[in-house]
Amino acid sequence: MIKSVNNCTLFLFAFFKIPLLCFCFPRIKKKSLQSLHLYIPLYFFTKNHLGSMYFGVLMMGADLSAGLLAMHCASLSTKKVSIIFKDTQADFLKRAEHAVLFCCDEGDKINQLIDLVCSTEERHHAPIQIQGICSETKEVVARFTLTLSLKAT
């Protein structure tokens, strides 16, 4: 597990654990215990034939923003916490024709879930909301709900 989430550890994590992420050049723009905002540029490897961001890259950004926030919160826990996503739901509202900022502001919910799994030592789930916002127009281009599943190990 990553002990400190920053752009350097994000690159190393991506390179060694999920190499496909390296092609997306994700960058952490804001990080706290309450939120994590992740930026993915639109360029050759993230662009589809219509000039907008691949929906797979959009899903990757949502997964990564919520997952890194959960890893950051879990790194401060007294117990080791296993993190996985159980399911996902996405609404693609507009074509993402510019870079996208993925905003996960569910840190309080994640911290409550971590406290719960550490006290019960059972697996628990919670839906986590993420928004994909166009960097140029500031419009929401996608909304995601990922069910976070945690267990203290």
SETOR-131344 format. One record per residue (C-alpha): residue in one letter; chain; y, z, x; residue number from 0. Coordinates in steps of 0.05 Angstrom, whole numbers, plus 5000, padded with zeros to 4 digits. Layout:
@lovo: A tipa: A y: Y z: Z x: X vexro: NUM $
...
END
This chain:
@lovo: M tipa: A y: 5000 z: 5000 x: 5000 vexro: 0 $
@lovo: I tipa: A y: 5071 z: 4986 x: 5023 vexro: 1 $
@lovo: K tipa: A y: 5106 z: 5052 x: 5040 vexro: 2 $
@lovo: S tipa: A y: 5176 z: 5023 x: 5042 vexro: 3 $
@lovo: V tipa: A y: 5194 z: 4961 x: 5002 vexro: 4 $
@lovo: N tipa: A y: 5245 z: 4915 x: 5036 vexro: 5 $
@lovo: N tipa: A y: 5250 z: 4841 x: 5052 vexro: 6 $
@lovo: C tipa: A y: 5213 z: 4849 x: 5119 vexro: 7 $
@lovo: T tipa: A y: 5154 z: 4886 x: 5088 vexro: 8 $
@lovo: L tipa: A y: 5155 z: 4837 x: 5030 vexro: 9 $
@lovo: F tipa: A y: 5146 z: 4779 x: 5078 vexro: 10 $
@lovo: L tipa: A y: 5090 z: 4814 x: 5116 vexro: 11 $
@lovo: F tipa: A y: 5055 z: 4834 x: 5051 vexro: 12 $
@lovo: A tipa: A y: 5060 z: 4763 x: 5025 vexro: 13 $
@lovo: F tipa: A y: 5037 z: 4731 x: 5091 vexro: 14 $
@lovo: F tipa: A y: 4975 z: 4775 x: 5098 vexro: 15 $
@lovo: K tipa: A y: 4956 z: 4790 x: 5026 vexro: 16 $
@lovo: I tipa: A y: 4984 z: 4734 x: 4982 vexro: 17 $
@lovo: P tipa: A y: 5003 z: 4675 x: 5028 vexro: 18 $
@lovo: L tipa: A y: 5024 z: 4631 x: 4969 vexro: 19 $
@lovo: L tipa: A y: 5085 z: 4677 x: 4960 vexro: 20 $
@lovo: C tipa: A y: 5112 z: 4655 x: 5027 vexro: 21 $
@lovo: F tipa: A y: 5126 z: 4586 x: 4998 vexro: 22 $
@lovo: C tipa: A y: 5172 z: 4616 x: 4945 vexro: 23 $
@lovo: F tipa: A y: 5217 z: 4654 x: 4994 vexro: 24 $
@lovo: P tipa: A y: 5226 z: 4715 x: 4949 vexro: 25 $
@lovo: R tipa: A y: 5283 z: 4763 x: 4968 vexro: 26 $
@lovo: I tipa: A y: 5297 z: 4833 x: 4943 vexro: 27 $
@lovo: K tipa: A y: 5370 z: 4836 x: 4920 vexro: 28 $
@lovo: K tipa: A y: 5371 z: 4907 x: 4891 vexro: 29 $
@lovo: K tipa: A y: 5322 z: 4964 x: 4895 vexro: 30 $
@lovo: S tipa: A y: 5323 z: 5035 x: 4868 vexro: 31 $
@lovo: L tipa: A y: 5276 z: 5082 x: 4832 vexro: 32 $
@lovo: Q tipa: A y: 5300 z: 5052 x: 4766 vexro: 33 $
@lovo: S tipa: A y: 5302 z: 4978 x: 4780 vexro: 34 $
@lovo: L tipa: A y: 5283 z: 4921 x: 4827 vexro: 35 $
@lovo: H tipa: A y: 5317 z: 4853 x: 4826 vexro: 36 $
@lovo: L tipa: A y: 5282 z: 4796 x: 4861 vexro: 37 $
@lovo: Y tipa: A y: 5312 z: 4728 x: 4878 vexro: 38 $
@lovo: I tipa: A y: 5272 z: 4664 x: 4883 vexro: 39 $
@lovo: P tipa: A y: 5309 z: 4600 x: 4903 vexro: 40 $
@lovo: L tipa: A y: 5298 z: 4532 x: 4871 vexro: 41 $
@lovo: Y tipa: A y: 5277 z: 4482 x: 4924 vexro: 42 $
@lovo: F tipa: A y: 5223 z: 4432 x: 4941 vexro: 43 $
@lovo: F tipa: A y: 5163 z: 4480 x: 4936 vexro: 44 $
@lovo: T tipa: A y: 5187 z: 4516 x: 4873 vexro: 45 $
@lovo: K tipa: A y: 5212 z: 4455 x: 4835 vexro: 46 $
@lovo: N tipa: A y: 5171 z: 4413 x: 4787 vexro: 47 $
@lovo: H tipa: A y: 5178 z: 4339 x: 4772 vexro: 48 $
@lovo: L tipa: A y: 5234 z: 4353 x: 4722 vexro: 49 $
@lovo: G tipa: A y: 5276 z: 4390 x: 4773 vexro: 50 $
@lovo: S tipa: A y: 5266 z: 4459 x: 4743 vexro: 51 $
@lovo: M tipa: A y: 5226 z: 4518 x: 4769 vexro: 52 $
@lovo: Y tipa: A y: 5150 z: 4515 x: 4759 vexro: 53 $
@lovo: F tipa: A y: 5127 z: 4564 x: 4706 vexro: 54 $
@lovo: G tipa: A y: 5076 z: 4590 x: 4757 vexro: 55 $
@lovo: V tipa: A y: 5133 z: 4609 x: 4803 vexro: 56 $
@lovo: L tipa: A y: 5169 z: 4643 x: 4745 vexro: 57 $
@lovo: M tipa: A y: 5106 z: 4683 x: 4731 vexro: 58 $
@lovo: M tipa: A y: 5100 z: 4700 x: 4805 vexro: 59 $
@lovo: G tipa: A y: 5171 z: 4726 x: 4805 vexro: 60 $
@lovo: A tipa: A y: 5158 z: 4770 x: 4745 vexro: 61 $
@lovo: D tipa: A y: 5093 z: 4797 x: 4774 vexro: 62 $
@lovo: L tipa: A y: 5126 z: 4811 x: 4841 vexro: 63 $
@lovo: S tipa: A y: 5188 z: 4845 x: 4814 vexro: 64 $
@lovo: A tipa: A y: 5148 z: 4893 x: 4770 vexro: 65 $
@lovo: G tipa: A y: 5094 z: 4902 x: 4822 vexro: 66 $
@lovo: L tipa: A y: 5142 z: 4918 x: 4879 vexro: 67 $
@lovo: L tipa: A y: 5179 z: 4968 x: 4835 vexro: 68 $
@lovo: A tipa: A y: 5112 z: 5001 x: 4817 vexro: 69 $
@lovo: M tipa: A y: 5093 z: 5002 x: 4891 vexro: 70 $
@lovo: H tipa: A y: 5160 z: 5033 x: 4910 vexro: 71 $
@lovo: C tipa: A y: 5153 z: 5087 x: 4857 vexro: 72 $
@lovo: A tipa: A y: 5080 z: 5100 x: 4874 vexro: 73 $
@lovo: S tipa: A y: 5096 z: 5107 x: 4948 vexro: 74 $
@lovo: L tipa: A y: 5136 z: 5170 x: 4931 vexro: 75 $
@lovo: S tipa: A y: 5078 z: 5200 x: 4892 vexro: 76 $
@lovo: T tipa: A y: 5036 z: 5257 x: 4920 vexro: 77 $
@lovo: K tipa: A y: 4972 z: 5219 x: 4905 vexro: 78 $
@lovo: K tipa: A y: 4950 z: 5148 x: 4920 vexro: 79 $
@lovo: V tipa: A y: 4958 z: 5104 x: 4858 vexro: 80 $
@lovo: S tipa: A y: 4919 z: 5040 x: 4845 vexro: 81 $
@lovo: I tipa: A y: 4964 z: 4986 x: 4814 vexro: 82 $
@lovo: I tipa: A y: 4942 z: 4925 x: 4775 vexro: 83 $
@lovo: F tipa: A y: 4967 z: 4884 x: 4717 vexro: 84 $
@lovo: K tipa: A y: 4921 z: 4882 x: 4656 vexro: 85 $
@lovo: D tipa: A y: 4953 z: 4825 x: 4617 vexro: 86 $
@lovo: T tipa: A y: 5017 z: 4785 x: 4610 vexro: 87 $
@lovo: Q tipa: A y: 5061 z: 4753 x: 4557 vexro: 88 $
@lovo: A tipa: A y: 5118 z: 4705 x: 4573 vexro: 89 $
@lovo: D tipa: A y: 5173 z: 4671 x: 4534 vexro: 90 $
@lovo: F tipa: A y: 5204 z: 4612 x: 4571 vexro: 91 $
@lovo: L tipa: A y: 5272 z: 4605 x: 4536 vexro: 92 $
@lovo: K tipa: A y: 5306 z: 4551 x: 4578 vexro: 93 $
@lovo: R tipa: A y: 5291 z: 4507 x: 4638 vexro: 94 $
@lovo: A tipa: A y: 5307 z: 4544 x: 4703 vexro: 95 $
@lovo: E tipa: A y: 5348 z: 4491 x: 4738 vexro: 96 $
@lovo: H tipa: A y: 5375 z: 4538 x: 4791 vexro: 97 $
@lovo: A tipa: A y: 5350 z: 4598 x: 4830 vexro: 98 $
@lovo: V tipa: A y: 5325 z: 4655 x: 4787 vexro: 99 $
@lovo: L tipa: A y: 5337 z: 4730 x: 4792 vexro: 100 $
@lovo: F tipa: A y: 5279 z: 4771 x: 4765 vexro: 101 $
@lovo: C tipa: A y: 5302 z: 4838 x: 4738 vexro: 102 $
@lovo: C tipa: A y: 5254 z: 4895 x: 4725 vexro: 103 $
@lovo: D tipa: A y: 5293 z: 4957 x: 4701 vexro: 104 $
@lovo: E tipa: A y: 5233 z: 4998 x: 4679 vexro: 105 $
@lovo: G tipa: A y: 5230 z: 5048 x: 4736 vexro: 106 $
@lovo: D tipa: A y: 5235 z: 5109 x: 4691 vexro: 107 $
@lovo: K tipa: A y: 5176 z: 5084 x: 4650 vexro: 108 $
@lovo: I tipa: A y: 5136 z: 5070 x: 4713 vexro: 109 $
@lovo: N tipa: A y: 5151 z: 5139 x: 4742 vexro: 110 $
@lovo: Q tipa: A y: 5129 z: 5172 x: 4677 vexro: 111 $
@lovo: L tipa: A y: 5064 z: 5132 x: 4679 vexro: 112 $
@lovo: I tipa: A y: 5053 z: 5152 x: 4752 vexro: 113 $
@lovo: D tipa: A y: 5063 z: 5226 x: 4734 vexro: 114 $
@lovo: L tipa: A y: 5013 z: 5218 x: 4676 vexro: 115 $
@lovo: V tipa: A y: 4959 z: 5185 x: 4718 vexro: 116 $
@lovo: C tipa: A y: 4968 z: 5236 x: 4773 vexro: 117 $
@lovo: S tipa: A y: 4960 z: 5294 x: 4725 vexro: 118 $
@lovo: T tipa: A y: 4901 z: 5266 x: 4685 vexro: 119 $
@lovo: E tipa: A y: 4868 z: 5224 x: 4740 vexro: 120 $
@lovo: E tipa: A y: 4850 z: 5173 x: 4686 vexro: 121 $
@lovo: R tipa: A y: 4872 z: 5101 x: 4681 vexro: 122 $
@lovo: H tipa: A y: 4933 z: 5090 x: 4636 vexro: 123 $
@lovo: H tipa: A y: 4972 z: 5028 x: 4615 vexro: 124 $
@lovo: A tipa: A y: 5044 z: 5012 x: 4597 vexro: 125 $
@lovo: P tipa: A y: 5081 z: 4947 x: 4579 vexro: 126 $
@lovo: I tipa: A y: 5135 z: 4930 x: 4630 vexro: 127 $
@lovo: Q tipa: A y: 5193 z: 4884 x: 4613 vexro: 128 $
@lovo: I tipa: A y: 5221 z: 4834 x: 4663 vexro: 129 $
@lovo: Q tipa: A y: 5277 z: 4783 x: 4652 vexro: 130 $
@lovo: G tipa: A y: 5288 z: 4719 x: 4691 vexro: 131 $
@lovo: I tipa: A y: 5362 z: 4704 x: 4697 vexro: 132 $
@lovo: C tipa: A y: 5391 z: 4638 x: 4722 vexro: 133 $
@lovo: S tipa: A y: 5433 z: 4652 x: 4784 vexro: 134 $
@lovo: E tipa: A y: 5486 z: 4600 x: 4766 vexro: 135 $
@lovo: T tipa: A y: 5495 z: 4607 x: 4691 vexro: 136 $
@lovo: K tipa: A y: 5474 z: 4680 x: 4685 vexro: 137 $
@lovo: E tipa: A y: 5432 z: 4661 x: 4624 vexro: 138 $
@lovo: V tipa: A y: 5364 z: 4691 x: 4610 vexro: 139 $
@lovo: V tipa: A y: 5314 z: 4634 x: 4622 vexro: 140 $
@lovo: A tipa: A y: 5250 z: 4675 x: 4612 vexro: 141 $
@lovo: R tipa: A y: 5226 z: 4742 x: 4587 vexro: 142 $
@lovo: F tipa: A y: 5161 z: 4773 x: 4609 vexro: 143 $
@lovo: T tipa: A y: 5119 z: 4832 x: 4587 vexro: 144 $
@lovo: L tipa: A y: 5066 z: 4853 x: 4637 vexro: 145 $
@lovo: T tipa: A y: 5018 z: 4909 x: 4621 vexro: 146 $
@lovo: L tipa: A y: 5017 z: 4954 x: 4682 vexro: 147 $
@lovo: S tipa: A y: 4951 z: 4992 x: 4692 vexro: 148 $
@lovo: L tipa: A y: 4951 z: 5051 x: 4739 vexro: 149 $
@lovo: K tipa: A y: 4899 z: 5100 x: 4764 vexro: 150 $
@lovo: A tipa: A y: 4904 z: 5157 x: 4814 vexro: 151 $
@lovo: T tipa: A y: 4852 z: 5148 x: 4869 vexro: 152 $
END
